[in-house]
Amino acid sequence: AQIWIPVPNDPWKNPYSTPAQRNAYINEVLRRVGAVPGVESVAMSASTRTPFSGSGVTQRFTFVGESTAPADVRRAQFQLPSPDYFATLKAPVLSGRAFTRADVAGSEPVVIVNQQLARTQSPGQDPVGRSIVIGRQSLRIVGVVADLHDDGLDAPVSSRVYFPLFQRSNNALTVFYRSSTDPASLSTTIER
């Protein structure tokens, strides 16, 4: 299910103007969807982009201590999942840790990278513990997750950097859930 948190024309009337308010809304949606009979796990990602919908947003980054010359800048696709995203999609964390509910705005800026990025952009060195720079922000890599074929089963896996949703919440959200029953039978209940 996809959700767009509407923003009123009058910014003073926006009940989701702060990260804390958006995060409370996200937590409530996760709680409610998780309570639906048959739902085994639930997660969210800040985007209307779903797996197999084509490539996402690509941004430049560098590892701390490396050259920032244009020829040395690296690129990866970026995504913002909630803590249970990888477990819901059955993507194991191969090194380090998954996101937790403690990874919120105001806490240490962290990211998780996929196996493709670790293999191609940090060869021979576990990236966990290293930091990357995006714009002017330094973010510590806390985990490496197995590759997800987000761009399609026949497309090559892209390098990805995952930011914790609760550190960078957004108004465009997609809900992911794993169920013990036919997911289509739950769609109407979940969309309400």
C-alpha positions as CSV (number, residue, x, y, z in Angstrom):
1,A,0.0,0.0,0.0
2,Q,1.2,3.5,-0.7
3,I,0.6,6.5,1.5
4,W,1.0,10.2,0.9
5,I,0.8,12.3,4.0
6,P,-1.1,15.4,2.7
7,V,0.3,18.8,3.5
8,P,-2.3,21.5,4.0
9,N,-2.0,24.9,2.3
10,D,-1.7,26.5,5.7
11,P,1.6,25.2,7.1
12,W,0.4,26.0,10.6
13,K,-2.3,23.4,10.3
14,N,0.1,20.6,9.2
15,P,-0.1,17.9,11.9
16,Y,3.0,16.2,10.5
17,S,5.4,19.1,10.0
18,T,8.1,17.8,12.3
19,P,10.1,14.6,12.1
20,A,8.7,13.6,15.5
21,Q,5.1,14.0,14.3
22,R,5.8,12.1,11.0
23,N,7.6,9.3,13.0
24,A,4.6,9.0,15.4
25,Y,2.3,8.7,12.4
26,I,4.6,6.0,10.8
27,N,4.7,4.1,14.1
28,E,0.9,4.2,14.3
29,V,0.5,2.9,10.7
30,L,3.1,0.1,11.4
31,R,1.3,-0.8,14.7
32,R,-2.2,-0.9,13.0
33,V,-1.0,-2.9,9.9
34,G,0.9,-5.3,12.2
35,A,-2.2,-5.9,14.2
36,V,-4.2,-7.1,11.1
37,P,-4.8,-10.9,11.5
38,G,-2.5,-12.8,9.1
39,V,0.2,-10.1,8.9
40,E,3.5,-11.6,10.1
41,S,5.7,-8.5,9.7
42,V,5.4,-5.0,8.4
43,A,7.8,-2.3,7.3
44,M,7.8,1.1,5.4
45,S,10.0,2.9,3.0
46,A,10.0,6.6,2.3
47,S,9.1,6.5,-1.3
48,T,6.4,5.6,-3.7
49,R,8.9,3.4,-5.5
50,T,8.3,-0.3,-5.0
51,P,10.5,-3.2,-6.0
52,F,10.6,-3.9,-9.7
53,S,9.4,-0.4,-10.5
54,G,12.8,0.7,-12.1
55,S,15.8,2.4,-10.7
56,G,15.6,4.9,-7.9
57,V,17.3,8.1,-7.0
58,T,21.1,8.0,-7.4
59,Q,23.3,10.3,-5.4
60,R,27.0,10.9,-5.1
61,F,29.1,10.0,-2.1
62,T,32.6,9.4,-1.0
63,F,34.2,7.5,1.9
64,V,35.7,9.7,4.6
65,G,39.3,10.3,3.9
66,E,39.1,9.7,0.2
67,S,39.5,12.1,-2.7
68,T,36.4,14.3,-3.5
69,A,37.6,15.0,-7.0
70,P,34.8,14.5,-9.5
71,A,36.5,11.5,-11.0
72,D,36.7,9.8,-7.6
73,V,33.1,10.4,-6.4
74,R,31.0,7.3,-6.2
75,R,27.3,6.8,-6.9
76,A,24.6,4.7,-5.3
77,Q,20.9,4.5,-5.2
78,F,19.4,5.6,-1.9
79,Q,16.4,4.4,0.1
80,L,14.8,5.1,3.5
81,P,13.4,2.0,5.2
82,S,12.0,1.4,8.6
83,P,13.7,-1.0,11.1
84,D,11.9,-4.2,10.0
85,Y,12.3,-3.6,6.3
86,F,15.0,-6.1,5.7
87,A,13.4,-8.8,7.9
88,T,10.0,-8.3,6.1
89,L,11.7,-8.7,2.7
90,K,13.8,-11.6,4.0
91,A,17.1,-9.8,3.2
92,P,19.6,-10.9,5.8
93,V,22.0,-8.5,7.4
94,L,25.4,-10.0,6.5
95,S,27.6,-7.9,8.6
96,G,27.0,-5.4,11.4
97,R,23.4,-4.7,12.4
98,A,20.0,-3.7,11.1
99,F,18.3,-0.4,11.9
100,T,16.6,-0.1,15.3
101,R,13.9,2.2,16.6
102,A,16.8,4.1,18.3
103,D,18.0,5.3,14.9
104,V,16.0,8.5,15.0
105,A,16.5,12.2,14.2
106,G,19.1,13.5,16.6
107,S,20.9,10.2,17.1
108,E,24.2,9.3,15.3
109,P,23.6,9.5,11.5
110,V,24.0,5.9,10.2
111,V,23.5,4.0,7.0
112,I,23.4,0.4,5.8
113,V,24.9,-0.6,2.5
114,N,24.1,-3.5,0.2
115,Q,26.4,-6.4,-0.7
116,Q,26.9,-4.9,-4.2
117,L,28.3,-1.7,-2.8
118,A,30.5,-3.5,-0.3
119,R,31.9,-5.7,-3.1
120,T,32.5,-3.1,-5.7
121,Q,33.2,0.1,-3.8
122,S,34.9,-1.2,-0.7
123,P,36.7,-4.3,-2.1
124,G,38.7,-6.4,0.4
125,Q,37.5,-4.2,3.3
126,D,34.4,-4.6,5.5
127,P,32.6,-1.3,5.2
128,V,31.0,-1.6,8.6
129,G,32.5,1.1,10.8
130,R,33.7,3.2,7.8
131,S,31.9,6.5,7.2
132,I,30.6,8.0,4.0
133,V,30.0,11.7,3.1
134,I,26.9,12.8,1.3
135,G,26.9,16.6,0.7
136,R,28.4,17.8,4.0
137,Q,27.1,15.1,6.2
138,S,29.2,12.2,7.5
139,L,27.3,8.9,8.1
140,R,28.7,5.8,9.7
141,I,28.0,2.4,8.0
142,V,26.5,0.1,10.6
143,G,25.6,-2.9,8.4
144,V,25.8,-4.7,5.1
145,V,22.6,-6.3,3.8
146,A,22.1,-8.9,1.1
147,D,21.3,-7.6,-2.3
148,L,17.7,-7.0,-3.2
149,H,16.7,-7.1,-6.9
150,D,14.7,-3.9,-6.7
151,D,15.2,-3.0,-10.3
152,G,13.9,-6.4,-11.6
153,L,15.0,-10.0,-11.5
154,D,16.7,-9.6,-14.9
155,A,18.4,-6.3,-14.1
156,P,21.9,-6.0,-12.4
157,V,21.8,-5.1,-8.8
158,S,22.8,-1.5,-8.1
159,S,24.9,-0.2,-5.2
160,R,22.5,1.0,-2.5
161,V,22.8,3.1,0.6
162,Y,19.9,2.8,3.1
163,F,19.1,5.6,5.6
164,P,16.9,4.9,8.6
165,L,13.4,6.1,7.9
166,F,13.1,7.6,11.4
167,Q,16.1,9.8,10.8
168,R,14.8,11.2,7.5
169,S,11.0,10.7,7.5
170,N,9.1,11.8,4.4
171,N,5.5,12.4,3.3
172,A,5.6,9.7,0.5
173,L,5.5,6.2,2.1
174,T,5.1,2.6,0.9
175,V,3.9,-0.1,3.3
176,F,5.4,-3.6,2.9
177,Y,4.0,-6.6,4.7
178,R,4.5,-10.3,4.8
179,S,1.4,-12.4,5.6
180,S,0.5,-16.0,6.3
181,T,-2.5,-15.7,4.1
182,D,-3.1,-14.4,0.5
183,P,-1.8,-10.8,0.6
184,A,-4.5,-9.7,-1.8
185,S,-7.1,-10.8,0.7
186,L,-5.7,-8.3,3.2
187,S,-5.3,-5.3,0.9
188,T,-8.6,-3.7,1.5
189,T,-8.3,-4.0,5.3
190,I,-4.7,-2.6,5.3
191,E,-5.6,0.3,3.0
192,R,-8.3,1.4,5.4
